[in-house]
Every structure is written in structure tokens, then in C-alpha cells.
Amino acid sequence: MNRTNQSTVIKQAINTYLEKGLTDKQDIYSKVVEELGVPRPTVRRVARDLRNELLTKIKILQSEIPQEISVQEKDE
């Protein structure tokens, strides 16, 4: 399994456990390691990437002024 595909599978597994209601990070990591047989540091790395992706999306959704508009207004 290549790294990109592995990351996608791990992200899906993490999301599945979150949707099932698991809230303890260590429990989620342990279950993903057991289920997929991947090293724990790999799961932690992918979880970090997933957190960063979600935070980026949250910042976009929380912004009151779309980025394109604010850039155009600065040019005027």
C-alpha cells in the first residue's frame, strides 16, 4: 500500500471511530493500529494531518469575509 492510499485508509478509520462516538484519542489510535496493522507513529502522523486539514476548513467556514473579496477590496 502506498503512502497516499495508506493515509486515506487511516483517515477513514479515524473518522469511522469518531462517528461511532469514541472521544479518547489514545483509544482511537489503538483501534486503528489493531484494525489496520499499521505502526502507531504512522497513525499519529496521519491524525495530525487530518487535524490540520480540518482546522483549515474550519477557519474558512468561520471567516466572515471571503478571502477573494477582501483581497479585491485591498486593491481598490
All heavy atoms as a GROMACS GRO file, in nm:
protein
  617
    1MET      N    1   0.085  -0.118   0.000
    1MET     CA    2   0.000   0.000   0.000
    1MET      C    3   0.090   0.124   0.000
    1MET      O    4   0.179   0.136   0.082
    1MET     CB    5  -0.086  -0.005   0.128
    1MET     CG    6  -0.190   0.100   0.132
    1MET     SD    7  -0.300   0.099   0.278
    1MET     CE    8  -0.314  -0.068   0.329
    2ASN      N    9   0.066   0.214  -0.095
    2ASN     CA   10   0.148   0.335  -0.099
    2ASN      C   11   0.105   0.433   0.009
    2ASN      O   12   0.001   0.419   0.071
    2ASN     CB   13   0.148   0.400  -0.239
    2ASN     CG   14   0.012   0.454  -0.278
    2ASN    OD1   15  -0.062   0.505  -0.195
    2ASN    ND2   16  -0.020   0.445  -0.406
    3ARG      N   17   0.189   0.532   0.034
    3ARG     CA   18   0.168   0.623   0.146
    3ARG      C   19   0.038   0.701   0.134
    3ARG      O   20  -0.034   0.720   0.232
    3ARG     CB   21   0.287   0.718   0.158
    3ARG     CG   22   0.277   0.810   0.275
    3ARG     CD   23   0.403   0.891   0.291
    3ARG     NE   24   0.383   0.992   0.394
    3ARG     CZ   25   0.478   1.066   0.442
    3ARG    NH1   26   0.601   1.052   0.398
    3ARG    NH2   27   0.453   1.154   0.534
    4THR      N   28   0.005   0.749   0.014
    4THR     CA   29  -0.117   0.827  -0.005
    4THR      C   30  -0.239   0.742   0.023
    4THR      O   31  -0.329   0.785   0.096
    4THR     CB   32  -0.124   0.882  -0.149
    4THR    OG1   33  -0.006   0.959  -0.174
    4THR    CG2   34  -0.246   0.968  -0.169
    5ASN      N   35  -0.242   0.623  -0.032
    5ASN     CA   36  -0.355   0.533  -0.010
    5ASN      C   37  -0.364   0.495   0.137
    5ASN      O   38  -0.472   0.492   0.195
    5ASN     CB   39  -0.341   0.409  -0.097
    5ASN     CG   40  -0.464   0.321  -0.092
    5ASN    OD1   41  -0.575   0.371  -0.088
    5ASN    ND2   42  -0.443   0.191  -0.091
    6GLN      N   43  -0.250   0.467   0.199
    6GLN     CA   44  -0.247   0.430   0.340
    6GLN      C   45  -0.302   0.544   0.426
    6GLN      O   46  -0.383   0.520   0.516
    6GLN     CB   47  -0.105   0.395   0.384
    6GLN     CG   48  -0.094   0.347   0.527
    6GLN     CD   49   0.048   0.319   0.567
    6GLN    OE1   50   0.138   0.398   0.540
    6GLN    NE2   51   0.070   0.205   0.630
    7SER      N   52  -0.263   0.666   0.395
    7SER     CA   53  -0.313   0.782   0.469
    7SER      C   54  -0.464   0.794   0.456
    7SER      O   55  -0.534   0.822   0.554
    7SER     CB   56  -0.247   0.910   0.420
    7SER     OG   57  -0.110   0.911   0.451
    8THR      N   58  -0.514   0.773   0.336
    8THR     CA   59  -0.658   0.782   0.313
    8THR      C   60  -0.733   0.677   0.394
    8THR      O   61  -0.835   0.706   0.457
    8THR     CB   62  -0.689   0.764   0.162
    8THR    OG1   63  -0.619   0.865   0.090
    8THR    CG2   64  -0.837   0.774   0.134
    9VAL      N   65  -0.681   0.554   0.395
    9VAL     CA   66  -0.745   0.446   0.470
    9VAL      C   67  -0.742   0.476   0.620
    9VAL      O   68  -0.841   0.456   0.691
    9VAL     CB   69  -0.675   0.311   0.439
    9VAL    CG1   70  -0.723   0.200   0.531
    9VAL    CG2   71  -0.697   0.272   0.294
   10ILE      N   72  -0.631   0.528   0.669
   10ILE     CA   73  -0.619   0.561   0.811
   10ILE      C   74  -0.715   0.674   0.846
   10ILE      O   75  -0.783   0.670   0.950
   10ILE     CB   76  -0.474   0.597   0.848
   10ILE    CG1   77  -0.385   0.472   0.835
   10ILE    CG2   78  -0.465   0.654   0.988
   10ILE    CD1   79  -0.236   0.499   0.846
   11LYS      N   80  -0.724   0.778   0.762
   11LYS     CA   81  -0.817   0.888   0.788
   11LYS      C   82  -0.961   0.838   0.793
   11LYS      O   83  -1.039   0.880   0.879
   11LYS     CB   84  -0.805   0.996   0.680
   11LYS     CG   85  -0.682   1.081   0.692
   11LYS     CD   86  -0.674   1.181   0.578
   11LYS     CE   87  -0.541   1.254   0.580
   11LYS     NZ   88  -0.528   1.345   0.466
   12GLN      N   89  -0.996   0.747   0.703
   12GLN     CA   90  -1.131   0.692   0.703
   12GLN      C   91  -1.157   0.615   0.831
   12GLN      O   92  -1.266   0.624   0.890
   12GLN     CB   93  -1.151   0.601   0.581
   12GLN     CG   94  -1.160   0.677   0.451
   12GLN     CD   95  -1.160   0.585   0.329
   12GLN    OE1   96  -1.122   0.469   0.336
   12GLN    NE2   97  -1.203   0.639   0.215
   13ALA      N   98  -1.058   0.538   0.877
   13ALA     CA   99  -1.074   0.461   1.000
   13ALA      C  100  -1.090   0.555   1.120
   13ALA      O  101  -1.176   0.532   1.207
   13ALA     CB  102  -0.954   0.368   1.021
   14ILE      N  103  -1.010   0.660   1.126
   14ILE     CA  104  -1.021   0.757   1.235
   14ILE      C  105  -1.160   0.821   1.235
   14ILE      O  106  -1.227   0.830   1.338
   14ILE     CB  107  -0.912   0.866   1.224
   14ILE    CG1  108  -0.773   0.806   1.252
   14ILE    CG2  109  -0.941   0.983   1.318
   14ILE    CD1  110  -0.656   0.898   1.220
   15ASN      N  111  -1.206   0.863   1.118
   15ASN     CA  112  -1.339   0.924   1.107
   15ASN      C  113  -1.449   0.827   1.147
   15ASN      O  114  -1.546   0.866   1.212
   15ASN     CB  115  -1.363   0.977   0.966
   15ASN     CG  116  -1.298   1.111   0.943
   15ASN    OD1  117  -1.298   1.196   1.031
   15ASN    ND2  118  -1.243   1.131   0.825
   16THR      N  119  -1.433   0.701   1.111
   16THR     CA  120  -1.532   0.599   1.148
   16THR      C  121  -1.544   0.589   1.300
   16THR      O  122  -1.656   0.587   1.354
   16THR     CB  123  -1.495   0.463   1.088
   16THR    OG1  124  -1.495   0.475   0.945
   16THR    CG2  125  -1.592   0.355   1.130
   17TYR      N  126  -1.431   0.583   1.368
   17TYR     CA  127  -1.435   0.573   1.514
   17TYR      C  128  -1.490   0.700   1.577
   17TYR      O  129  -1.561   0.695   1.678
   17TYR     CB  130  -1.297   0.538   1.571
   17TYR     CG  131  -1.261   0.394   1.545
   17TYR    CD1  132  -1.153   0.360   1.463
   17TYR    CD2  133  -1.337   0.291   1.598
   17TYR    CE1  134  -1.121   0.227   1.437
   17TYR    CE2  135  -1.306   0.158   1.573
   17TYR     CZ  136  -1.198   0.127   1.493
   17TYR     OH  137  -1.169  -0.005   1.468
   18LEU      N  138  -1.460   0.816   1.520
   18LEU     CA  139  -1.517   0.940   1.571
   18LEU      C  140  -1.669   0.940   1.555
   18LEU      O  141  -1.742   0.981   1.646
   18LEU     CB  142  -1.456   1.061   1.499
   18LEU     CG  143  -1.311   1.092   1.534
   18LEU    CD1  144  -1.255   1.195   1.436
   18LEU    CD2  145  -1.300   1.142   1.677
   19GLU      N  146  -1.716   0.893   1.440
   19GLU     CA  147  -1.860   0.888   1.414
   19GLU      C  148  -1.930   0.788   1.506
   19GLU      O  149  -2.047   0.804   1.538
   19GLU     CB  150  -1.886   0.853   1.268
   19GLU     CG  151  -1.851   0.966   1.174
   19GLU     CD  152  -1.851   0.926   1.027
   19GLU    OE1  153  -1.885   0.810   0.995
   19GLU    OE2  154  -1.814   1.010   0.944
   20LYS      N  155  -1.856   0.684   1.549
   20LYS     CA  156  -1.913   0.586   1.642
   20LYS      C  157  -1.920   0.640   1.784
   20LYS      O  158  -1.974   0.575   1.873
   20LYS     CB  159  -1.830   0.457   1.641
   20LYS     CG  160  -1.847   0.375   1.515
   20LYS     CD  161  -1.766   0.248   1.523
   20LYS     CE  162  -1.784   0.164   1.397
   20LYS     NZ  163  -1.703   0.041   1.401
   21GLY      N  164  -1.861   0.757   1.806
   21GLY     CA  165  -1.871   0.821   1.937
   21GLY      C  166  -1.747   0.810   2.024
   21GLY      O  167  -1.749   0.855   2.138
   22LEU      N  168  -1.641   0.749   1.975
   22LEU     CA  169  -1.518   0.744   2.054
   22LEU      C  170  -1.462   0.884   2.068
   22LEU      O  171  -1.455   0.959   1.970
   22LEU     CB  172  -1.414   0.653   1.988
   22LEU     CG  173  -1.424   0.507   2.028
   22LEU    CD1  174  -1.485   0.428   1.914
   22LEU    CD2  175  -1.288   0.454   2.061
   23THR      N  176  -1.421   0.919   2.189
   23THR     CA  177  -1.370   1.054   2.212
   23THR      C  178  -1.227   1.053   2.265
   23THR      O  179  -1.163   1.158   2.268
   23THR     CB  180  -1.459   1.130   2.312
   23THR    OG1  181  -1.469   1.054   2.433
   23THR    CG2  182  -1.598   1.153   2.254
   24ASP      N  183  -1.177   0.938   2.308
   24ASP     CA  184  -1.041   0.932   2.361
   24ASP      C  185  -0.943   0.906   2.246
   24ASP      O  186  -0.951   0.805   2.176
   24ASP     CB  187  -1.028   0.821   2.466
   24ASP     CG  188  -0.890   0.819   2.527
   24ASP    OD1  189  -0.857   0.912   2.601
   24ASP    OD2  190  -0.815   0.723   2.499
   25LYS      N  191  -0.852   1.000   2.229
   25LYS     CA  192  -0.756   0.994   2.119
   25LYS      C  193  -0.675   0.865   2.122
   25LYS      O  194  -0.656   0.800   2.018
   25LYS     CB  195  -0.665   1.117   2.128
   25LYS     CG  196  -0.559   1.126   2.024
   25LYS     CD  197  -0.491   1.262   2.024
   25LYS     CE  198  -0.416   1.289   2.150
   25LYS     NZ  199  -0.336   1.413   2.144
   26GLN      N  200  -0.629   0.824   2.240
   26GLN     CA  201  -0.546   0.704   2.251
   26GLN      C  202  -0.625   0.578   2.214
   26GLN      O  203  -0.570   0.486   2.152
   26GLN     CB  204  -0.486   0.693   2.391
   26GLN     CG  205  -0.395   0.808   2.429
   26GLN     CD  206  -0.282   0.831   2.327
   26GLN    OE1  207  -0.224   0.737   2.276
   26GLN    NE2  208  -0.253   0.957   2.298
   27ASP      N  209  -0.753   0.574   2.253
   27ASP     CA  210  -0.838   0.460   2.215
   27ASP      C  211  -0.853   0.452   2.064
   27ASP      O  212  -0.847   0.344   2.005
   27ASP     CB  213  -0.977   0.472   2.278
   27ASP     CG  214  -0.978   0.438   2.426
   27ASP    OD1  215  -0.878   0.382   2.476
   27ASP    OD2  216  -1.080   0.467   2.492
   28ILE      N  217  -0.874   0.567   2.002
   28ILE     CA  218  -0.890   0.570   1.856
   28ILE      C  219  -0.762   0.521   1.790
   28ILE      O  220  -0.766   0.436   1.701
   28ILE     CB  221  -0.927   0.712   1.808
   28ILE    CG1  222  -1.067   0.749   1.858
   28ILE    CG2  223  -0.921   0.721   1.655
   28ILE    CD1  224  -1.104   0.895   1.838
   29TYR      N  225  -0.647   0.574   1.834
   29TYR     CA  226  -0.519   0.530   1.777
   29TYR      C  227  -0.502   0.380   1.792
   29TYR      O  228  -0.464   0.310   1.698
   29TYR     CB  229  -0.401   0.600   1.845
   29TYR     CG  230  -0.389   0.749   1.821
   29TYR    CD1  231  -0.296   0.823   1.892
   29TYR    CD2  232  -0.468   0.816   1.728
   29TYR    CE1  233  -0.281   0.960   1.871
   29TYR    CE2  234  -0.454   0.952   1.708
   29TYR     CZ  235  -0.360   1.023   1.779
   29TYR     OH  236  -0.346   1.157   1.758
   30SER      N  237  -0.530   0.327   1.911
   30SER     CA  238  -0.512   0.184   1.937
   30SER      C  239  -0.600   0.099   1.847
   30SER      O  240  -0.555  -0.002   1.792
   30SER     CB  241  -0.543   0.152   2.084
   30SER     OG  242  -0.450   0.216   2.168
   31LYS      N  243  -0.726   0.141   1.831
   31LYS     CA  244  -0.818   0.064   1.747
   31LYS      C  245  -0.776   0.066   1.600
   31LYS      O  246  -0.786  -0.034   1.530
   31LYS     CB  247  -0.960   0.115   1.764
   31LYS     CG  248  -1.016   0.082   1.902
   31LYS     CD  249  -1.163   0.113   1.911
   31LYS     CE  250  -1.218   0.080   2.047
   31LYS     NZ  251  -1.215  -0.061   2.080
   32VAL      N  252  -0.726   0.182   1.553
   32VAL     CA  253  -0.680   0.191   1.414
   32VAL      C  254  -0.558   0.103   1.394
   32VAL      O  255  -0.547   0.030   1.294
   32VAL     CB  256  -0.651   0.338   1.375
   32VAL    CG1  257  -0.586   0.346   1.238
   32VAL    CG2  258  -0.780   0.420   1.376
   33VAL      N  259  -0.465   0.104   1.491
   33VAL     CA  260  -0.345   0.020   1.483
   33VAL      C  261  -0.386  -0.127   1.478
   33VAL      O  262  -0.335  -0.204   1.395
   33VAL     CB  263  -0.251   0.047   1.603
   33VAL    CG1  264  -0.143  -0.060   1.613
   33VAL    CG2  265  -0.187   0.185   1.589
   34GLU      N  266  -0.479  -0.168   1.565
   34GLU     CA  267  -0.527  -0.306   1.568
   34GLU      C  268  -0.596  -0.345   1.437
   34GLU      O  269  -0.571  -0.451   1.381
   34GLU     CB  270  -0.625  -0.327   1.683
   34GLU     CG  271  -0.562  -0.328   1.820
   34GLU     CD  272  -0.668  -0.332   1.930
   34GLU    OE1  273  -0.782  -0.377   1.904
   34GLU    OE2  274  -0.636  -0.290   2.042
   35GLU      N  275  -0.683  -0.257   1.391
   35GLU     CA  276  -0.764  -0.286   1.272
   35GLU      C  277  -0.679  -0.295   1.145
   35GLU      O  278  -0.696  -0.385   1.063
   35GLU     CB  279  -0.871  -0.179   1.255
   35GLU     CG  280  -0.959  -0.198   1.131
   35GLU     CD  281  -1.058  -0.085   1.111
   35GLU    OE1  282  -1.094  -0.016   1.209
   35GLU    OE2  283  -1.099  -0.064   0.995
   36LEU      N  284  -0.588  -0.199   1.128
   36LEU     CA  285  -0.515  -0.190   1.002
   36LEU      C  286  -0.374  -0.249   1.007
   36LEU      O  287  -0.311  -0.269   0.904
   36LEU     CB  288  -0.506  -0.043   0.958
   36LEU     CG  289  -0.640   0.029   0.937
   36LEU    CD1  290  -0.616   0.174   0.900
   36LEU    CD2  291  -0.723  -0.041   0.832
   37GLY      N  292  -0.324  -0.271   1.128
   37GLY     CA  293  -0.190  -0.326   1.140
   37GLY      C  294  -0.079  -0.230   1.097
   37GLY      O  295   0.026  -0.273   1.050
   38VAL      N  296  -0.104  -0.102   1.113
   38VAL     CA  297  -0.002  -0.002   1.079
   38VAL      C  298   0.066   0.046   1.208
   38VAL      O  299   0.008   0.036   1.316
   38VAL     CB  300  -0.064   0.119   1.004
   38VAL    CG1  301  -0.116   0.076   0.868
   38VAL    CG2  302  -0.175   0.183   1.084
   39PRO      N  303   0.187   0.097   1.198
   39PRO     CA  304   0.256   0.145   1.318
   39PRO      C  305   0.186   0.265   1.380
   39PRO      O  306   0.130   0.350   1.310
   39PRO     CB  307   0.395   0.186   1.266
   39PRO     CG  308   0.407   0.125   1.131
   39PRO     CD  309   0.269   0.107   1.077
   40ARG      N  310   0.189   0.272   1.512
   40ARG     CA  311   0.125   0.382   1.584
   40ARG      C  312   0.178   0.520   1.541
   40ARG      O  313   0.098   0.613   1.525
   40ARG     CB  314   0.141   0.361   1.734
   40ARG     CG  315   0.056   0.453   1.818
   40ARG     CD  316   0.071   0.418   1.967
   40ARG     NE  317  -0.030   0.484   2.045
   40ARG     CZ  318  -0.148   0.432   2.074
   40ARG    NH1  319  -0.180   0.311   2.031
   40ARG    NH2  320  -0.235   0.500   2.147
   41PRO      N  321   0.310   0.536   1.521
   41PRO     CA  322   0.357   0.669   1.475
   41PRO      C  323   0.295   0.711   1.342
   41PRO      O  324   0.272   0.830   1.318
   41PRO     CB  325   0.508   0.651   1.463
   41PRO     CG  326   0.540   0.541   1.559
   41PRO     CD  327   0.422   0.449   1.552
   42THR      N  328   0.267   0.615   1.256
   42THR     CA  329   0.202   0.646   1.128
   42THR      C  330   0.061   0.698   1.152
   42THR      O  331   0.018   0.796   1.091
   42THR     CB  332   0.200   0.522   1.037
   42THR    OG1  333   0.334   0.476   1.018
   42THR    CG2  334   0.136   0.552   0.903
   43VAL      N  335  -0.011   0.633   1.242
   43VAL     CA  336  -0.147   0.676   1.276
   43VAL      C  337  -0.144   0.816   1.335
   43VAL      O  338  -0.226   0.902   1.300
   43VAL     CB  339  -0.215   0.577   1.372
   43VAL    CG1  340  -0.351   0.628   1.415
   43VAL    CG2  341  -0.227   0.439   1.307
   44ARG      N  342  -0.048   0.843   1.422
   44ARG     CA  343  -0.036   0.976   1.483
   44ARG      C  344  -0.005   1.082   1.378
   44ARG      O  345  -0.059   1.193   1.382
   44ARG     CB  346   0.071   0.975   1.592
   44ARG     CG  347   0.028   0.892   1.713
   44ARG     CD  348   0.135   0.878   1.819
   44ARG     NE  349   0.183   1.007   1.861
   44ARG     CZ  350   0.311   1.034   1.884
   44ARG    NH1  351   0.404   0.943   1.869
   44ARG    NH2  352   0.347   1.154   1.924
   45ARG      N  353   0.082   1.050   1.282
   45ARG     CA  354   0.116   1.145   1.176
   45ARG      C  355  -0.007   1.177   1.091
   45ARG      O  356  -0.036   1.293   1.061
   45ARG     CB  357   0.227   1.088   1.086
   45ARG     CG  358   0.259   1.180   0.967
   45ARG     CD  359   0.357   1.117   0.870
   45ARG     NE  360   0.319   0.985   0.821
   45ARG     CZ  361   0.229   0.964   0.726
   45ARG    NH1  362   0.164   1.064   0.671
   45ARG    NH2  363   0.202   0.842   0.686
   46VAL      N  364  -0.080   1.072   1.054
   46VAL     CA  365  -0.200   1.092   0.971
   46VAL      C  366  -0.306   1.168   1.050
   46VAL      O  367  -0.373   1.256   0.994
   46VAL     CB  368  -0.253   0.956   0.920
   46VAL    CG1  369  -0.386   0.973   0.849
   46VAL    CG2  370  -0.152   0.892   0.826
   47ALA      N  371  -0.319   1.140   1.179
   47ALA     CA  372  -0.416   1.213   1.261
   47ALA      C  373  -0.380   1.361   1.268
   47ALA      O  374  -0.467   1.448   1.261
   47ALA     CB  375  -0.421   1.153   1.402
   48ARG      N  376  -0.250   1.390   1.277
   48ARG     CA  377  -0.205   1.530   1.277
   48ARG      C  378  -0.242   1.597   1.145
   48ARG      O  379  -0.294   1.709   1.142
   48ARG     CB  380  -0.054   1.537   1.299
   48ARG     CG  381  -0.001   1.681   1.306
   48ARG     CD  382   0.149   1.686   1.293
   48ARG     NE  383   0.186   1.642   1.158
   48ARG     CZ  384   0.289   1.564   1.129
   48ARG    NH1  385   0.369   1.521   1.223
   48ARG    NH2  386   0.314   1.529   1.004
   49ASP      N  387  -0.217   1.528   1.034
   49ASP     CA  388  -0.253   1.582   0.902
   49ASP      C  389  -0.403   1.607   0.892
   49ASP      O  390  -0.446   1.711   0.841
   49ASP     CB  391  -0.209   1.487   0.790
   49ASP     CG  392  -0.057   1.474   0.778
   49ASP    OD1  393   0.015   1.558   0.837
   49ASP    OD2  394  -0.013   1.379   0.711
   50LEU      N  395  -0.482   1.512   0.942
   50LEU     CA  396  -0.628   1.526   0.939
   50LEU      C  397  -0.672   1.646   1.023
   50LEU      O  398  -0.756   1.725   0.980
   50LEU     CB  399  -0.694   1.397   0.990
   50LEU     CG  400  -0.846   1.394   0.998
   50LEU    CD1  401  -0.908   1.419   0.860
   50LEU    CD2  402  -0.893   1.261   1.054
   51ARG      N  403  -0.614   1.661   1.142
   51ARG     CA  404  -0.645   1.777   1.227
   51ARG      C  405  -0.615   1.908   1.155
   51ARG      O  406  -0.696   2.001   1.156
   51ARG     CB  407  -0.561   1.774   1.356
   51ARG     CG  408  -0.625   1.707   1.473
   51ARG     CD  409  -0.551   1.734   1.602
   51ARG     NE  410  -0.409   1.705   1.597
   51ARG     CZ  411  -0.354   1.585   1.618
   51ARG    NH1  412  -0.431   1.482   1.643
   51ARG    NH2  413  -0.224   1.569   1.613
   52ASN      N  414  -0.499   1.915   1.092
   52ASN     CA  415  -0.460   2.038   1.022
   52ASN      C  416  -0.555   2.067   0.905
   52ASN      O  417  -0.592   2.183   0.882
   52ASN     CB  418  -0.316   2.028   0.972
   52ASN     CG  419  -0.217   2.033   1.087
   52ASN    OD1  420  -0.247   2.083   1.195
   52ASN    ND2  421  -0.099   1.979   1.065
   53GLU      N  422  -0.595   1.964   0.831
   53GLU     CA  423  -0.690   1.982   0.720
   53GLU      C  424  -0.823   2.035   0.773
   53GLU      O  425  -0.882   2.128   0.716
   53GLU     CB  426  -0.713   1.850   0.647
   53GLU     CG  427  -0.596   1.802   0.565
   53GLU     CD  428  -0.617   1.662   0.510
   53GLU    OE1  429  -0.733   1.613   0.510
   53GLU    OE2  430  -0.518   1.600   0.468
   54LEU      N  431  -0.870   1.976   0.882
   54LEU     CA  432  -0.999   2.018   0.939
   54LEU      C  433  -0.992   2.160   0.994
   54LEU      O  434  -1.086   2.238   0.978
   54LEU     CB  435  -1.043   1.919   1.047
   54LEU     CG  436  -1.081   1.780   0.997
   54LEU    CD1  437  -1.105   1.686   1.114
   54LEU    CD2  438  -1.203   1.785   0.906
   55LEU      N  439  -0.881   2.194   1.058
   55LEU     CA  440  -0.865   2.331   1.110
   55LEU      C  441  -0.865   2.434   0.998
   55LEU      O  442  -0.924   2.542   1.012
   55LEU     CB  443  -0.737   2.342   1.193
   55LEU     CG  444  -0.742   2.278   1.331
   55LEU    CD1  445  -0.603   2.274   1.393
   55LEU    CD2  446  -0.840   2.350   1.421
   56THR      N  447  -0.803   2.399   0.887
   56THR     CA  448  -0.803   2.489   0.771
   56THR      C  449  -0.945   2.511   0.720
   56THR      O  450  -0.986   2.624   0.692
   56THR     CB  451  -0.714   2.431   0.659
   56THR    OG1  452  -0.581   2.417   0.709
   56THR    CG2  453  -0.714   2.521   0.537
   57LYS      N  454  -1.022   2.402   0.712
   57LYS     CA  455  -1.160   2.413   0.665
   57LYS      C  456  -1.245   2.493   0.763
   57LYS      O  457  -1.328   2.575   0.723
   57LYS     CB  458  -1.220   2.273   0.644
   57LYS     CG  459  -1.159   2.201   0.526
   57LYS     CD  460  -1.213   2.061   0.513
   57LYS     CE  461  -1.144   1.989   0.398
   57LYS     NZ  462  -1.192   1.851   0.384
   58ILE      N  463  -1.222   2.473   0.893
   58ILE     CA  464  -1.296   2.547   0.994
   58ILE      C  465  -1.267   2.696   0.984
   58ILE      O  466  -1.359   2.778   0.990
   58ILE     CB  467  -1.263   2.494   1.135
   58ILE    CG1  468  -1.325   2.356   1.154
   58ILE    CG2  469  -1.310   2.591   1.244
   58ILE    CD1  470  -1.276   2.283   1.278
   59LYS      N  471  -1.140   2.732   0.965
   59LYS     CA  472  -1.105   2.874   0.953
   59LYS      C  473  -1.176   2.937   0.833
   59LYS      O  474  -1.223   3.050   0.840
   59LYS     CB  475  -0.953   2.890   0.938
   59LYS     CG  476  -0.879   2.868   1.068
   59LYS     CD  477  -0.730   2.882   1.048
   59LYS     CE  478  -0.656   2.848   1.175
   59LYS     NZ  479  -0.510   2.852   1.158
   60ILE      N  480  -1.184   2.863   0.724
   60ILE     CA  481  -1.252   2.914   0.605
   60ILE      C  482  -1.400   2.936   0.635
   60ILE      O  483  -1.457   3.040   0.602
   60ILE     CB  484  -1.234   2.818   0.485
   60ILE    CG1  485  -1.089   2.820   0.439
   60ILE    CG2  486  -1.328   2.855   0.370
   60ILE    CD1  487  -1.054   2.709   0.341
   61LEU      N  488  -1.462   2.839   0.700
   61LEU     CA  489  -1.605   2.848   0.729
   61LEU      C  490  -1.637   2.953   0.835
   61LEU      O  491  -1.746   3.009   0.837
   61LEU     CB  492  -1.659   2.712   0.772
   61LEU     CG  493  -1.659   2.605   0.662
   61LEU    CD1  494  -1.699   2.471   0.720
   61LEU    CD2  495  -1.751   2.645   0.548
   62GLN      N  496  -1.541   2.982   0.924
   62GLN     CA  497  -1.565   3.081   1.028
   62GLN      C  498  -1.539   3.222   0.982
   62GLN      O  499  -1.585   3.317   1.047
   62GLN     CB  500  -1.478   3.050   1.150
   62GLN     CG  501  -1.526   2.933   1.230
   62GLN     CD  502  -1.440   2.908   1.353
   62GLN    OE1  503  -1.322   2.940   1.354
   62GLN    NE2  504  -1.499   2.848   1.454
   63SER      N  505  -1.467   3.238   0.874
   63SER     CA  506  -1.435   3.374   0.830
   63SER      C  507  -1.562   3.445   0.785
   63SER      O  508  -1.647   3.387   0.720
   63SER     CB  509  -1.331   3.372   0.718
   63SER     OG  510  -1.384   3.311   0.603
   64GLU      N  511  -1.571   3.573   0.823
   64GLU     CA  512  -1.691   3.649   0.789
   64GLU      C  513  -1.683   3.706   0.648
   64GLU      O  514  -1.783   3.726   0.583
   64GLU     CB  515  -1.710   3.761   0.890
   64GLU     CG  516  -1.741   3.709   1.029
   64GLU     CD  517  -1.757   3.819   1.129
   64GLU    OE1  518  -1.780   3.934   1.090
   64GLU    OE2  519  -1.746   3.789   1.249
   65ILE      N  520  -1.561   3.734   0.602
   65ILE     CA  521  -1.543   3.791   0.468
   65ILE      C  522  -1.466   3.691   0.384
   65ILE      O  523  -1.356   3.650   0.422
   65ILE     CB  524  -1.465   3.924   0.474
   65ILE    CG1  525  -1.537   4.023   0.565
   65ILE    CG2  526  -1.444   3.981   0.335
   65ILE    CD1  527  -1.459   4.149   0.592
   66PRO      N  528  -1.522   3.651   0.270
   66PRO     CA  529  -1.446   3.558   0.184
   66PRO      C  530  -1.312   3.617   0.145
   66PRO      O  531  -1.300   3.738   0.124
   66PRO     CB  532  -1.536   3.541   0.062
   66PRO     CG  533  -1.673   3.580   0.109
   66PRO     CD  534  -1.652   3.682   0.217
   67GLN      N  535  -1.210   3.533   0.132
   67GLN     CA  536  -1.074   3.578   0.102
   67GLN      C  537  -1.067   3.656  -0.029
   67GLN      O  538  -0.999   3.755  -0.038
   67GLN     CB  539  -0.979   3.458   0.096
   67GLN     CG  540  -0.961   3.387   0.228
   67GLN     CD  541  -0.891   3.472   0.333
   67GLN    OE1  542  -0.840   3.580   0.306
   67GLN    NE2  543  -0.888   3.425   0.456
   68GLU      N  544  -1.140   3.611  -0.132
   68GLU     CA  545  -1.132   3.677  -0.262
   68GLU      C  546  -1.179   3.822  -0.252
   68GLU      O  547  -1.122   3.912  -0.310
   68GLU     CB  548  -1.216   3.603  -0.369
   68GLU     CG  549  -1.180   3.460  -0.393
   68GLU     CD  550  -1.243   3.365  -0.292
   68GLU    OE1  551  -1.361   3.382  -0.256
   68GLU    OE2  552  -1.172   3.274  -0.247
   69ILE      N  553  -1.286   3.844  -0.179
   69ILE     CA  554  -1.342   3.978  -0.167
   69ILE      C  555  -1.246   4.069  -0.090
   69ILE      O  556  -1.220   4.181  -0.129
   69ILE     CB  557  -1.480   3.974  -0.100
   69ILE    CG1  558  -1.580   3.904  -0.191
   69ILE    CG2  559  -1.529   4.116  -0.067
   69ILE    CD1  560  -1.716   3.880  -0.129
   70SER      N  561  -1.191   4.018   0.020
   70SER     CA  562  -1.102   4.102   0.100
   70SER      C  563  -0.976   4.138   0.021
   70SER      O  564  -0.924   4.248   0.035
   70SER     CB  565  -1.065   4.033   0.231
   70SER     OG  566  -0.997   3.913   0.208
   71VAL      N  567  -0.928   4.051  -0.064
   71VAL     CA  568  -0.811   4.081  -0.146
   71VAL      C  569  -0.846   4.188  -0.249
   71VAL      O  570  -0.771   4.282  -0.271
   71VAL     CB  571  -0.757   3.954  -0.216
   71VAL    CG1  572  -0.652   3.989  -0.319
   71VAL    CG2  573  -0.702   3.858  -0.113
   72GLN      N  574  -0.963   4.177  -0.312
   72GLN     CA  575  -1.005   4.275  -0.410
   72GLN      C  576  -1.025   4.412  -0.347
   72GLN      O  577  -0.988   4.513  -0.402
   72GLN     CB  578  -1.136   4.231  -0.476
   72GLN     CG  579  -1.120   4.112  -0.568
   72GLN     CD  580  -1.254   4.060  -0.618
   72GLN    OE1  581  -1.360   4.106  -0.577
   72GLN    NE2  582  -1.249   3.961  -0.706
   73GLU      N  583  -1.080   4.415  -0.226
   73GLU     CA  584  -1.104   4.542  -0.159
   73GLU      C  585  -0.973   4.612  -0.127
   73GLU      O  586  -0.964   4.734  -0.135
   73GLU     CB  587  -1.183   4.519  -0.030
   73GLU     CG  588  -1.327   4.480  -0.056
   73GLU     CD  589  -1.402   4.445   0.072
   73GLU    OE1  590  -1.338   4.438   0.179
   73GLU    OE2  591  -1.523   4.422   0.063
   74LYS      N  592  -0.870   4.537  -0.095
   74LYS     CA  593  -0.740   4.596  -0.065
   74LYS      C  594  -0.679   4.662  -0.188
   74LYS      O  595  -0.608   4.760  -0.178
   74LYS     CB  596  -0.645   4.490  -0.010
   74LYS     CG  597  -0.677   4.445   0.128
   74LYS     CD  598  -0.581   4.338   0.175
   74LYS     CE  599  -0.622   4.283   0.311
   74LYS     NZ  600  -0.536   4.175   0.354
   75ASP      N  601  -0.707   4.607  -0.307
   75ASP     CA  602  -0.652   4.660  -0.430
   75ASP      C  603  -0.718   4.792  -0.470
   75ASP      O  604  -0.660   4.872  -0.540
   75ASP     CB  605  -0.668   4.559  -0.544
   75ASP     CG  606  -0.578   4.437  -0.525
   75ASP    OD1  607  -0.481   4.447  -0.448
   75ASP    OD2  608  -0.608   4.333  -0.586
   76GLU      N  609  -0.840   4.814  -0.427
   76GLU     CA  610  -0.915   4.934  -0.468
   76GLU      C  611  -0.872   5.057  -0.397
   76GLU      O  612  -0.815   5.072  -0.302
   76GLU     CB  613  -1.066   4.912  -0.447
   76GLU     CG  614  -1.119   4.805  -0.540
   76GLU     CD  615  -1.265   4.774  -0.513
   76GLU    OE1  616  -1.325   4.834  -0.422
   76GLU    OE2  617  -1.321   4.692  -0.584
   0.00000   0.00000   0.00000
